[in-house]
Amino acid sequence: MAVENQCCCTQTNEAELYPELEKIIAEHQGKPEDLIMVLHKAQNLFGYLPRKVQEMVAEGLGVSLNEVYGVITFYAFFSTVPKGRHSVKVCLGTACYVRGGQRVIEKIKKELSLKVGGTTEDRRYSLDVVRCIGACGLSPAILVNDDVYGRVKITKLAEILERYE
Ligand code: FES
């Protein structure tokens, strides 16, 4: 099951990050042209971009919240939900798609009870789709953290995922 909220211990940790975010924003105060750079720094800090962070960035840089949200949703590398400890990316580029990438992602969604873009409740895995990871000759391919798995067989997916605690 995917989660939208974090547990209380995560929130406590996050609270400690806000002074650091304030420093980052102060360095770019009133500079809307720095929006993407600041969002990158904020995501590196928090691991994702919660609503409160978006509001602080918008106010500090002098842009609307809508503009911030527009940038976040346009670029796939920004996330508004917390990411899991292990990033599972399924390639749906052309080569992988024609060789069963869609079946791979359906199986992983079922295996983890997860939607694309979501994170498991225990924050063990996040699931995303990518368009080519440079392993077309090994399609269908998936990426778990920095590990590429090629010629992925649906029957082996559970075993692959289990390797990541
Ligand atoms: S299309 Fe999947 S690795 Fe290139």
Backbone and ligand atoms as CSV (ligand in chain L), in Angstrom:
chain,resi,resn,atom,element,x,y,z
A,1,MET,N,N,0.841,-1.195,0.000
A,1,MET,CA,C,0.000,0.000,0.000
A,1,MET,C,C,0.879,1.249,0.000
A,2,ALA,N,N,0.591,2.189,-0.870
A,2,ALA,CA,C,1.394,3.407,-0.965
A,2,ALA,C,C,1.043,4.366,0.168
A,3,VAL,N,N,1.998,5.198,0.556
A,3,VAL,CA,C,1.742,6.163,1.616
A,3,VAL,C,C,1.913,7.581,1.103
A,4,GLU,N,N,1.128,8.450,1.650
A,4,GLU,CA,C,1.241,9.874,1.325
A,4,GLU,C,C,1.852,10.622,2.498
A,5,ASN,N,N,1.671,10.095,3.699
A,5,ASN,CA,C,2.157,10.779,4.897
A,5,ASN,C,C,3.325,10.020,5.497
A,6,GLN,N,N,4.039,10.695,6.371
A,6,GLN,CA,C,5.146,10.031,7.014
A,6,GLN,C,C,4.787,9.700,8.458
A,7,CYS,N,N,5.607,8.834,9.065
A,7,CYS,CA,C,5.368,8.527,10.466
A,7,CYS,C,C,5.917,9.670,11.319
A,8,CYS,N,N,5.591,9.640,12.625
A,8,CYS,CA,C,5.969,10.734,13.502
A,8,CYS,C,C,7.483,10.882,13.628
A,9,CYS,N,N,8.240,9.742,13.599
A,9,CYS,CA,C,9.686,9.848,13.767
A,9,CYS,C,C,10.314,10.555,12.574
A,10,THR,N,N,9.742,10.348,11.387
A,10,THR,CA,C,10.262,11.019,10.202
A,10,THR,C,C,10.026,12.513,10.320
A,11,GLN,N,N,8.829,12.875,10.827
A,11,GLN,CA,C,8.518,14.290,10.957
A,11,GLN,C,C,9.481,14.972,11.917
A,12,THR,N,N,9.856,14.259,12.997
A,12,THR,CA,C,10.785,14.828,13.953
A,12,THR,C,C,12.115,15.101,13.267
A,13,ASN,N,N,12.582,14.130,12.486
A,13,ASN,CA,C,13.829,14.321,11.774
A,13,ASN,C,C,13.722,15.476,10.799
A,14,GLU,N,N,12.595,15.559,10.138
A,14,GLU,CA,C,12.410,16.631,9.158
A,14,GLU,C,C,12.439,17.995,9.816
A,15,ALA,N,N,11.863,18.084,11.007
A,15,ALA,CA,C,11.827,19.372,11.700
A,15,ALA,C,C,13.237,19.928,11.871
A,16,GLU,N,N,14.183,19.040,12.055
A,16,GLU,CA,C,15.565,19.470,12.250
A,16,GLU,C,C,16.197,19.998,10.966
A,17,LEU,N,N,15.557,19.718,9.841
A,17,LEU,CA,C,16.139,20.120,8.557
A,17,LEU,C,C,15.719,21.535,8.134
A,18,TYR,N,N,14.659,22.058,8.747
A,18,TYR,CA,C,14.153,23.358,8.292
A,18,TYR,C,C,15.143,24.515,8.461
A,19,PRO,N,N,15.913,24.556,9.558
A,19,PRO,CA,C,16.896,25.657,9.641
A,19,PRO,C,C,17.898,25.622,8.477
A,20,GLU,N,N,18.261,24.425,8.053
A,20,GLU,CA,C,19.180,24.287,6.916
A,20,GLU,C,C,18.498,24.795,5.632
A,21,LEU,N,N,17.223,24.462,5.482
A,21,LEU,CA,C,16.481,24.938,4.316
A,21,LEU,C,C,16.406,26.468,4.318
A,22,GLU,N,N,16.194,27.041,5.494
A,22,GLU,CA,C,16.136,28.510,5.587
A,22,GLU,C,C,17.437,29.135,5.102
A,23,LYS,N,N,18.555,28.508,5.431
A,23,LYS,CA,C,19.861,29.034,4.981
A,23,LYS,C,C,19.956,28.982,3.459
A,24,ILE,N,N,19.515,27.850,2.884
A,24,ILE,CA,C,19.567,27.695,1.416
A,24,ILE,C,C,18.712,28.775,0.760
A,25,ILE,N,N,17.508,28.955,1.291
A,25,ILE,CA,C,16.596,29.939,0.710
A,25,ILE,C,C,17.192,31.350,0.838
A,26,ALA,N,N,17.800,31.619,1.979
A,26,ALA,CA,C,18.377,32.953,2.196
A,26,ALA,C,C,19.447,33.269,1.147
A,27,GLU,N,N,20.175,32.252,0.701
A,27,GLU,CA,C,21.218,32.464,-0.320
A,27,GLU,C,C,20.616,32.825,-1.683
A,28,HIS,N,N,19.341,32.500,-1.863
A,28,HIS,CA,C,18.701,32.737,-3.164
A,28,HIS,C,C,17.478,33.651,-3.027
A,29,GLN,N,N,17.429,34.361,-1.919
A,29,GLN,CA,C,16.284,35.232,-1.610
A,29,GLN,C,C,15.928,36.151,-2.785
A,30,GLY,N,N,14.639,36.124,-3.170
A,30,GLY,CA,C,14.173,37.036,-4.216
A,30,GLY,C,C,14.733,36.750,-5.598
A,31,LYS,N,N,15.226,35.528,-5.828
A,31,LYS,CA,C,15.786,35.186,-7.149
A,31,LYS,C,C,14.981,34.047,-7.783
A,32,PRO,N,N,13.902,34.387,-8.469
A,32,PRO,CA,C,13.045,33.343,-9.067
A,32,PRO,C,C,13.798,32.469,-10.059
A,33,GLU,N,N,14.837,33.030,-10.693
A,33,GLU,CA,C,15.615,32.257,-11.680
A,33,GLU,C,C,16.370,31.091,-11.031
A,34,ASP,N,N,16.502,31.100,-9.724
A,34,ASP,CA,C,17.213,30.017,-9.025
A,34,ASP,C,C,16.267,28.903,-8.559
A,35,LEU,N,N,15.024,28.953,-8.987
A,35,LEU,CA,C,14.018,28.026,-8.466
A,35,LEU,C,C,14.430,26.556,-8.584
A,36,ILE,N,N,14.850,26.129,-9.776
A,36,ILE,CA,C,15.177,24.710,-9.958
A,36,ILE,C,C,16.361,24.312,-9.077
A,37,MET,N,N,17.351,25.198,-9.001
A,37,MET,CA,C,18.530,24.916,-8.174
A,37,MET,C,C,18.135,24.755,-6.699
A,38,VAL,N,N,17.282,25.647,-6.236
A,38,VAL,CA,C,16.857,25.591,-4.831
A,38,VAL,C,C,16.025,24.331,-4.574
A,39,LEU,N,N,15.184,23.971,-5.530
A,39,LEU,CA,C,14.376,22.753,-5.349
A,39,LEU,C,C,15.275,21.513,-5.296
A,40,HIS,N,N,16.318,21.519,-6.116
A,40,HIS,CA,C,17.285,20.404,-6.059
A,40,HIS,C,C,17.913,20.310,-4.668
A,41,LYS,N,N,18.355,21.447,-4.173
A,41,LYS,CA,C,19.007,21.455,-2.850
A,41,LYS,C,C,18.020,21.009,-1.769
A,42,ALA,N,N,16.790,21.484,-1.880
A,42,ALA,CA,C,15.775,21.119,-0.888
A,42,ALA,C,C,15.473,19.626,-0.954
A,43,GLN,N,N,15.405,19.085,-2.160
A,43,GLN,CA,C,15.120,17.647,-2.276
A,43,GLN,C,C,16.287,16.813,-1.767
A,44,ASN,N,N,17.512,17.284,-2.022
A,44,ASN,CA,C,18.675,16.573,-1.483
A,44,ASN,C,C,18.625,16.548,0.041
A,45,LEU,N,N,18.120,17.611,0.612
A,45,LEU,CA,C,18.050,17.732,2.061
A,45,LEU,C,C,16.961,16.841,2.655
A,46,PHE,N,N,15.759,16.899,2.081
A,46,PHE,CA,C,14.612,16.193,2.655
A,46,PHE,C,C,14.356,14.819,2.027
A,47,GLY,N,N,14.905,14.625,0.834
A,47,GLY,CA,C,14.634,13.379,0.122
A,47,GLY,C,C,13.389,13.482,-0.743
A,48,TYR,N,N,12.616,14.529,-0.565
A,48,TYR,CA,C,11.426,14.807,-1.363
A,48,TYR,C,C,11.013,16.245,-1.065
A,49,LEU,N,N,9.918,16.693,-1.668
A,49,LEU,CA,C,9.524,18.098,-1.504
A,49,LEU,C,C,8.122,18.196,-0.916
A,50,PRO,N,N,8.023,18.145,0.410
A,50,PRO,CA,C,6.694,18.261,1.024
A,50,PRO,C,C,6.110,19.667,0.826
A,51,ARG,N,N,4.834,19.765,1.068
A,51,ARG,CA,C,4.098,21.021,0.845
A,51,ARG,C,C,4.737,22.206,1.577
A,52,LYS,N,N,5.119,21.990,2.823
A,52,LYS,CA,C,5.689,23.096,3.600
A,52,LYS,C,C,6.974,23.626,2.950
A,53,VAL,N,N,7.781,22.715,2.427
A,53,VAL,CA,C,9.020,23.111,1.755
A,53,VAL,C,C,8.686,23.919,0.503
A,54,GLN,N,N,7.694,23.458,-0.234
A,54,GLN,CA,C,7.280,24.179,-1.444
A,54,GLN,C,C,6.847,25.603,-1.093
A,55,GLU,N,N,6.099,25.729,-0.014
A,55,GLU,CA,C,5.619,27.056,0.398
A,55,GLU,C,C,6.767,27.972,0.790
A,56,MET,N,N,7.725,27.419,1.525
A,56,MET,CA,C,8.862,28.241,1.959
A,56,MET,C,C,9.706,28.693,0.768
A,57,VAL,N,N,9.915,27.786,-0.179
A,57,VAL,CA,C,10.706,28.124,-1.374
A,57,VAL,C,C,9.967,29.205,-2.172
A,58,ALA,N,N,8.671,29.036,-2.345
A,58,ALA,CA,C,7.885,30.004,-3.113
A,58,ALA,C,C,7.999,31.393,-2.479
A,59,GLU,N,N,7.806,31.446,-1.184
A,59,GLU,CA,C,7.845,32.737,-0.498
A,59,GLU,C,C,9.247,33.360,-0.554
A,60,GLY,N,N,10.251,32.537,-0.320
A,60,GLY,CA,C,11.627,33.049,-0.287
A,60,GLY,C,C,12.106,33.565,-1.635
A,61,LEU,N,N,11.728,32.877,-2.695
A,61,LEU,CA,C,12.221,33.274,-4.020
A,61,LEU,C,C,11.291,34.263,-4.720
A,62,GLY,N,N,10.118,34.465,-4.114
A,62,GLY,CA,C,9.187,35.424,-4.703
A,62,GLY,C,C,8.466,34.880,-5.917
A,63,VAL,N,N,8.111,33.588,-5.873
A,63,VAL,CA,C,7.322,32.999,-6.963
A,63,VAL,C,C,6.042,32.419,-6.360
A,64,SER,N,N,5.079,32.128,-7.222
A,64,SER,CA,C,3.820,31.594,-6.699
A,64,SER,C,C,3.989,30.102,-6.388
A,65,LEU,N,N,3.136,29.626,-5.495
A,65,LEU,CA,C,3.146,28.205,-5.155
A,65,LEU,C,C,2.804,27.364,-6.384
A,66,ASN,N,N,1.921,27.902,-7.222
A,66,ASN,CA,C,1.562,27.209,-8.469
A,66,ASN,C,C,2.772,27.016,-9.364
A,67,GLU,N,N,3.619,28.029,-9.423
A,67,GLU,CA,C,4.821,27.942,-10.249
A,67,GLU,C,C,5.763,26.863,-9.699
A,68,VAL,N,N,5.916,26.844,-8.405
A,68,VAL,CA,C,6.772,25.824,-7.773
A,68,VAL,C,C,6.212,24.437,-8.077
A,69,TYR,N,N,4.917,24.287,-7.891
A,69,TYR,CA,C,4.287,22.988,-8.125
A,69,TYR,C,C,4.417,22.581,-9.599
A,70,GLY,N,N,4.274,23.562,-10.482
A,70,GLY,CA,C,4.410,23.287,-11.915
A,70,GLY,C,C,5.784,22.735,-12.261
A,71,VAL,N,N,6.815,23.309,-11.678
A,71,VAL,CA,C,8.185,22.842,-11.939
A,71,VAL,C,C,8.370,21.431,-11.363
A,72,ILE,N,N,7.878,21.223,-10.161
A,72,ILE,CA,C,8.047,19.918,-9.511
A,72,ILE,C,C,7.373,18.805,-10.316
A,73,THR,N,N,6.197,19.096,-10.827
A,73,THR,CA,C,5.477,18.046,-11.552
A,73,THR,C,C,5.994,17.880,-12.982
A,74,PHE,N,N,6.659,18.907,-13.516
A,74,PHE,CA,C,7.188,18.809,-14.878
A,74,PHE,C,C,8.415,17.896,-14.928
A,75,TYR,N,N,9.288,18.030,-13.946
A,75,TYR,CA,C,10.533,17.252,-13.945
A,75,TYR,C,C,10.374,15.982,-13.106
A,76,ALA,N,N,10.662,14.842,-13.763
A,76,ALA,CA,C,10.437,13.553,-13.100
A,76,ALA,C,C,11.347,13.338,-11.886
A,77,PHE,N,N,12.467,14.047,-11.829
A,77,PHE,CA,C,13.379,13.795,-10.702
A,77,PHE,C,C,12.929,14.471,-9.409
A,78,PHE,N,N,11.912,15.321,-9.481
A,78,PHE,CA,C,11.371,15.876,-8.242
A,78,PHE,C,C,10.231,14.998,-7.755
A,79,SER,N,N,10.118,14.885,-6.433
A,79,SER,CA,C,9.057,14.054,-5.868
A,79,SER,C,C,8.366,14.765,-4.715
A,80,THR,N,N,7.053,14.610,-4.642
A,80,THR,CA,C,6.316,15.214,-3.526
A,80,THR,C,C,5.985,14.177,-2.450
A,81,VAL,N,N,6.412,12.940,-2.677
A,81,VAL,CA,C,6.200,11.906,-1.643
A,81,VAL,C,C,7.551,11.367,-1.205
A,82,PRO,N,N,7.645,10.930,0.052
A,82,PRO,CA,C,8.914,10.402,0.530
A,82,PRO,C,C,9.332,9.176,-0.271
A,83,LYS,N,N,10.592,9.058,-0.539
A,83,LYS,CA,C,11.077,7.908,-1.297
A,83,LYS,C,C,11.490,6.776,-0.350
A,84,GLY,N,N,11.451,5.561,-0.884
A,84,GLY,CA,C,11.855,4.411,-0.105
A,84,GLY,C,C,13.377,4.292,-0.040
A,85,ARG,N,N,13.841,3.352,0.794
A,85,ARG,CA,C,15.298,3.153,0.911
A,85,ARG,C,C,15.874,2.592,-0.374
A,86,HIS,N,N,15.042,1.888,-1.129
A,86,HIS,CA,C,15.513,1.318,-2.390
A,86,HIS,C,C,14.635,1.805,-3.540
A,87,SER,N,N,15.307,2.322,-4.545
A,87,SER,CA,C,14.613,2.860,-5.698
A,87,SER,C,C,14.518,1.801,-6.783
A,88,VAL,N,N,13.285,1.427,-7.138
A,88,VAL,CA,C,13.068,0.446,-8.205
A,88,VAL,C,C,12.560,1.220,-9.421
A,89,LYS,N,N,13.323,1.137,-10.500
A,89,LYS,CA,C,12.926,1.846,-11.721
A,89,LYS,C,C,12.765,0.824,-12.837
A,90,VAL,N,N,11.590,0.833,-13.431
A,90,VAL,CA,C,11.323,-0.090,-14.530
A,90,VAL,C,C,11.408,0.683,-15.832
A,91,CYS,N,N,12.181,0.163,-16.765
A,91,CYS,CA,C,12.343,0.842,-18.035
A,91,CYS,C,C,11.168,0.541,-18.956
A,92,LEU,N,N,10.564,1.609,-19.452
A,92,LEU,CA,C,9.509,1.459,-20.451
A,92,LEU,C,C,9.897,2.198,-21.729
A,93,GLY,N,N,11.204,2.292,-21.974
A,93,GLY,CA,C,11.664,2.809,-23.255
A,93,GLY,C,C,11.251,1.813,-24.339
A,94,THR,N,N,11.426,2.186,-25.595
A,94,THR,CA,C,10.886,1.378,-26.694
A,94,THR,C,C,11.338,-0.081,-26.641
A,95,ALA,N,N,12.649,-0.310,-26.527
A,95,ALA,CA,C,13.158,-1.688,-26.553
A,95,ALA,C,C,12.576,-2.515,-25.410
A,96,CYS,N,N,12.542,-1.913,-24.219
A,96,CYS,CA,C,12.018,-2.647,-23.060
A,96,CYS,C,C,10.510,-2.835,-23.166
A,97,TYR,N,N,9.859,-1.823,-23.683
A,97,TYR,CA,C,8.397,-1.901,-23.813
A,97,TYR,C,C,8.001,-3.066,-24.722
A,98,VAL,N,N,8.676,-3.168,-25.884
A,98,VAL,CA,C,8.276,-4.226,-26.822
A,98,VAL,C,C,8.695,-5.610,-26.327
A,99,ARG,N,N,9.609,-5.654,-25.395
A,99,ARG,CA,C,10.031,-6.959,-24.869
A,99,ARG,C,C,9.441,-7.260,-23.495
A,100,GLY,N,N,8.330,-6.641,-23.182
A,100,GLY,CA,C,7.599,-7.050,-21.978
A,100,GLY,C,C,7.747,-6.149,-20.769
A,101,GLY,N,N,8.252,-4.940,-20.963
A,101,GLY,CA,C,8.406,-4.017,-19.835
A,101,GLY,C,C,7.108,-3.769,-19.081
A,102,GLN,N,N,6.015,-3.708,-19.837
A,102,GLN,CA,C,4.726,-3.449,-19.195
A,102,GLN,C,C,4.343,-4.599,-18.258
A,103,ARG,N,N,4.629,-5.815,-18.674
A,103,ARG,CA,C,4.318,-6.972,-17.809
A,103,ARG,C,C,5.197,-6.936,-16.551
A,104,VAL,N,N,6.434,-6.482,-16.745
A,104,VAL,CA,C,7.348,-6.391,-15.601
A,104,VAL,C,C,6.792,-5.407,-14.577
A,105,ILE,N,N,6.378,-4.252,-15.064
A,105,ILE,CA,C,5.899,-3.254,-14.094
A,105,ILE,C,C,4.598,-3.706,-13.435
A,106,GLU,N,N,3.733,-4.359,-14.177
A,106,GLU,CA,C,2.485,-4.851,-13.574
A,106,GLU,C,C,2.784,-5.851,-12.466
A,107,LYS,N,N,3.765,-6.703,-12.707
A,107,LYS,CA,C,4.133,-7.717,-11.712
A,107,LYS,C,C,4.713,-7.053,-10.453
A,108,ILE,N,N,5.572,-6.048,-10.653
A,108,ILE,CA,C,6.170,-5.378,-9.492
A,108,ILE,C,C,5.095,-4.616,-8.715
A,109,LYS,N,N,4.179,-3.978,-9.414
A,109,LYS,CA,C,3.095,-3.265,-8.736
A,109,LYS,C,C,2.300,-4.219,-7.855
A,110,LYS,N,N,2.049,-5.393,-8.396
A,110,LYS,CA,C,1.286,-6.395,-7.652
A,110,LYS,C,C,2.118,-6.930,-6.471
A,111,GLU,N,N,3.364,-7.215,-6.749
A,111,GLU,CA,C,4.271,-7.766,-5.732
A,111,GLU,C,C,4.401,-6.828,-4.529
A,112,LEU,N,N,4.492,-5.525,-4.805
A,112,LEU,CA,C,4.727,-4.550,-3.737
A,112,LEU,C,C,3.451,-3.823,-3.310
A,113,SER,N,N,2.324,-4.148,-3.955
A,113,SER,CA,C,1.058,-3.432,-3.701
A,113,SER,C,C,1.292,-1.929,-3.810
A,114,LEU,N,N,1.790,-1.517,-4.935
A,114,LEU,CA,C,2.282,-0.152,-5.081
A,114,LEU,C,C,1.903,0.424,-6.437
A,115,LYS,N,N,1.690,1.727,-6.464
A,115,LYS,CA,C,1.467,2.412,-7.742
A,115,LYS,C,C,2.800,2.980,-8.214
A,116,VAL,N,N,2.875,3.288,-9.498
A,116,VAL,CA,C,4.062,3.973,-10.013
A,116,VAL,C,C,4.138,5.343,-9.347
A,117,GLY,N,N,5.323,5.694,-8.869
A,117,GLY,CA,C,5.512,6.975,-8.181
A,117,GLY,C,C,5.303,6.861,-6.682
A,118,GLY,N,N,4.904,5.677,-6.220
A,118,GLY,CA,C,4.608,5.489,-4.800
A,118,GLY,C,C,5.752,4.868,-4.024
A,119,THR,N,N,5.527,4.785,-2.727
A,119,THR,CA,C,6.510,4.213,-1.798
A,119,THR,C,C,5.783,3.229,-0.896
A,120,THR,N,N,6.399,2.096,-0.603
A,120,THR,CA,C,5.741,1.129,0.276
A,120,THR,C,C,5.625,1.702,1.688
A,121,GLU,N,N,4.651,1.200,2.435
A,121,GLU,CA,C,4.389,1.716,3.768
A,121,GLU,C,C,5.612,1.661,4.672
A,122,ASP,N,N,6.413,0.613,4.516
A,122,ASP,CA,C,7.612,0.482,5.343
A,122,ASP,C,C,8.787,1.277,4.781
A,123,ARG,N,N,8.534,2.007,3.724
A,123,ARG,CA,C,9.541,2.838,3.042
A,123,ARG,C,C,10.743,2.017,2.571
A,124,ARG,N,N,10.458,0.770,2.271
A,124,ARG,CA,C,11.541,-0.079,1.766
A,124,ARG,C,C,11.791,0.189,0.282
A,125,TYR,N,N,10.707,0.329,-0.493
A,125,TYR,CA,C,10.859,0.522,-1.935
A,125,TYR,C,C,10.051,1.719,-2.437
A,126,SER,N,N,10.620,2.351,-3.467
A,126,SER,CA,C,9.861,3.307,-4.281
A,126,SER,C,C,9.831,2.748,-5.686
A,127,LEU,N,N,8.766,3.036,-6.396
A,127,LEU,CA,C,8.649,2.495,-7.756
A,127,LEU,C,C,8.434,3.624,-8.761
A,128,ASP,N,N,9.277,3.628,-9.783
A,128,ASP,CA,C,9.146,4.634,-10.839
A,128,ASP,C,C,9.376,4.000,-12.198
A,129,VAL,N,N,8.935,4.718,-13.200
A,129,VAL,CA,C,9.157,4.296,-14.583
A,129,VAL,C,C,10.214,5.208,-15.187
A,130,VAL,N,N,11.101,4.651,-15.986
A,130,VAL,CA,C,12.085,5.468,-16.693
A,130,VAL,C,C,12.030,5.127,-18.183
A,131,ARG,N,N,12.573,6.013,-18.987
A,131,ARG,CA,C,12.600,5.814,-20.446
A,131,ARG,C,C,14.030,5.584,-20.877
A,132,CYS,N,N,14.463,4.353,-20.829
A,132,CYS,CA,C,15.791,3.914,-21.252
A,132,CYS,C,C,16.857,4.162,-20.196
A,133,ILE,N,N,17.513,3.100,-19.818
A,133,ILE,CA,C,18.617,3.201,-18.863
A,133,ILE,C,C,19.925,2.794,-19.531
A,134,GLY,N,N,19.918,2.804,-20.858
A,134,GLY,CA,C,21.147,2.506,-21.598
A,134,GLY,C,C,21.485,1.032,-21.643
A,135,ALA,N,N,20.503,0.181,-21.423
A,135,ALA,CA,C,20.752,-1.263,-21.446
A,135,ALA,C,C,19.766,-1.925,-22.413
A,136,CYS,N,N,19.529,-1.264,-23.541
A,136,CYS,CA,C,18.499,-1.734,-24.484
A,136,CYS,C,C,18.767,-3.157,-24.964
A,137,GLY,N,N,20.054,-3.508,-25.111
A,137,GLY,CA,C,20.407,-4.853,-25.560
A,137,GLY,C,C,20.020,-5.914,-24.548
A,138,LEU,N,N,19.722,-5.486,-23.339
A,138,LEU,CA,C,19.359,-6.426,-22.262
A,138,LEU,C,C,17.876,-6.304,-21.897
A,139,SER,N,N,17.093,-5.707,-22.761
A,139,SER,CA,C,15.696,-5.467,-22.408
A,139,SER,C,C,14.914,-6.785,-22.238
A,140,PRO,N,N,13.898,-6.800,-21.392
A,140,PRO,CA,C,13.472,-5.690,-20.541
A,140,PRO,C,C,14.404,-5.523,-19.338
A,141,ALA,N,N,14.635,-4.276,-18.987
A,141,ALA,CA,C,15.603,-3.995,-17.923
A,141,ALA,C,C,14.953,-3.213,-16.784
A,142,ILE,N,N,15.487,-3.440,-15.591
A,142,ILE,CA,C,15.075,-2.633,-14.440
A,142,ILE,C,C,16.337,-2.167,-13.717
A,143,LEU,N,N,16.154,-1.137,-12.919
A,143,LEU,CA,C,17.257,-0.587,-12.142
A,143,LEU,C,C,16.817,-0.601,-10.685
A,144,VAL,N,N,17.591,-1.248,-9.825
A,144,VAL,CA,C,17.305,-1.181,-8.394
A,144,VAL,C,C,18.501,-0.477,-7.767
A,145,ASN,N,N,18.257,0.696,-7.238
A,145,ASN,CA,C,19.340,1.602,-6.813
A,145,ASN,C,C,20.287,1.783,-7.999
A,146,ASP,N,N,21.549,1.352,-7.871
A,146,ASP,CA,C,22.468,1.500,-9.013
A,146,ASP,C,C,22.678,0.180,-9.746
A,147,ASP,N,N,21.914,-0.842,-9.415
A,147,ASP,CA,C,22.111,-2.167,-10.031
A,147,ASP,C,C,21.162,-2.353,-11.220
A,148,VAL,N,N,21.760,-2.669,-12.365
A,148,VAL,CA,C,20.951,-2.919,-13.560
A,148,VAL,C,C,20.669,-4.416,-13.655
A,149,TYR,N,N,19.400,-4.759,-13.886
A,149,TYR,CA,C,19.025,-6.153,-14.143
A,149,TYR,C,C,18.448,-6.222,-15.554
A,150,GLY,N,N,19.075,-7.061,-16.377
A,150,GLY,CA,C,18.629,-7.174,-17.754
A,150,GLY,C,C,17.964,-8.514,-18.012
A,151,ARG,N,N,17.258,-8.564,-19.157
A,151,ARG,CA,C,16.492,-9.757,-19.541
A,151,ARG,C,C,15.707,-10.292,-18.340
A,152,VAL,N,N,15.044,-9.373,-17.714
A,152,VAL,CA,C,14.323,-9.686,-16.480
A,152,VAL,C,C,13.166,-10.638,-16.756
A,153,LYS,N,N,13.108,-11.668,-15.960
A,153,LYS,CA,C,11.990,-12.610,-16.064
A,153,LYS,C,C,11.020,-12.326,-14.917
A,154,ILE,N,N,9.756,-12.309,-15.245
A,154,ILE,CA,C,8.739,-12.015,-14.236
A,154,ILE,C,C,8.847,-12.955,-13.046
A,155,THR,N,N,9.199,-14.196,-13.321
A,155,THR,CA,C,9.284,-15.196,-12.250
A,155,THR,C,C,10.462,-14.933,-11.308
A,156,LYS,N,N,11.387,-14.074,-11.721
A,156,LYS,CA,C,12.567,-13.801,-10.882
A,156,LYS,C,C,12.456,-12.479,-10.120
A,157,LEU,N,N,11.390,-11.740,-10.366
A,157,LEU,CA,C,11.297,-10.396,-9.784
A,157,LEU,C,C,11.273,-10.410,-8.251
A,158,ALA,N,N,10.496,-11.298,-7.677
A,158,ALA,CA,C,10.395,-11.346,-6.222
A,158,ALA,C,C,11.773,-11.609,-5.610
A,159,GLU,N,N,12.503,-12.505,-6.243
A,159,GLU,CA,C,13.835,-12.861,-5.757
A,159,GLU,C,C,14.782,-11.651,-5.845
A,160,ILE,N,N,14.685,-10.902,-6.918
A,160,ILE,CA,C,15.529,-9.707,-7.067
A,160,ILE,C,C,15.196,-8.693,-5.961
A,161,LEU,N,N,13.912,-8.439,-5.773
A,161,LEU,CA,C,13.503,-7.429,-4.798
A,161,LEU,C,C,13.900,-7.818,-3.386
A,162,GLU,N,N,13.843,-9.114,-3.092
A,162,GLU,CA,C,14.182,-9.589,-1.745
A,162,GLU,C,C,15.635,-9.302,-1.371
A,163,ARG,N,N,16.481,-9.089,-2.367
A,163,ARG,CA,C,17.896,-8.816,-2.070
A,163,ARG,C,C,18.097,-7.475,-1.377
A,164,TYR,N,N,17.061,-6.629,-1.416
A,164,TYR,CA,C,17.202,-5.266,-0.891
A,164,TYR,C,C,16.407,-5.117,0.400
A,165,GLU,N,N,17.108,-5.114,1.501
A,165,GLU,CA,C,16.463,-5.031,2.822
A,165,GLU,C,C,16.007,-3.625,3.157
L,1,FES,S1,S,14.762,1.030,-23.689
L,1,FES,FE1,FE,15.068,0.058,-21.801
L,1,FES,S2,S,17.182,0.178,-21.524
L,1,FES,FE2,FE,16.867,1.258,-23.361
